[in-house]
Structures are given as C-alpha cells and as structure tokens.
C-alpha cells in the first residue's frame, strides 16, 4: 500500500479537485463505476489524485501498521469526511471544512 503525507501541496490539490466539478459525487463507496462514468466520495477524490490503494475496510489505511496511510489525516477525520459526504454535504462544503479544520503536515 502506498503512503502519502498530507502536505500543503497535496491538500491544495485535493481542495482544487473537490471544487473543480471534474468529479461526480457519490455515496457509500470511495469510487463507484456508474452508467455514465464514475462517482466519488470526497476521500475517493483524494485516492484518485494521489494513486492511493484501499483495502477492504474502505478507508485509506494500512491495517498492518494500524495507522492511516495518509499521514496527517486521522481515521476519525476520515470518518467525519465520509459521514459529511454520505449525508449529502457538497464537495464545495466539504472542501471548505477541510480547509478550515485539517492542518497539513508541512
């Protein structure tokens, strides 16, 4: 499994991707194939832009290390983001929340 750090650069790319309109928002899966392409959870967008792999848990984690594979993004934060996404918060709303509440490592 790949590991990344949630640096200022990665956070900026993630926020830009969420706000870009390029990714169709979906629920209950990080990335799901649909009849007209793919739909994404906000964490699926992070996966798409970084090339992260996901295990069967559906979270961006490394179970062997019992740690998140996105250094700087806790499992609790991932859970909040997944809940926001599945509770119909828009990608723009989620991007604003990330911008205000998640501090990059560098």
Beta strands, then each sheet from edge to edge (+ up, - down):
strand 1: 4-5
strand 2: 24-25
strand 3: 31-34
strand 4: 37-40
strand 5: 61-62
strand 6: 67-68
strand 7: 70-71
sheet 1: 1+ 7+
sheet 2: 2+ 4+ 3-
sheet 3: 5+ 6-
end
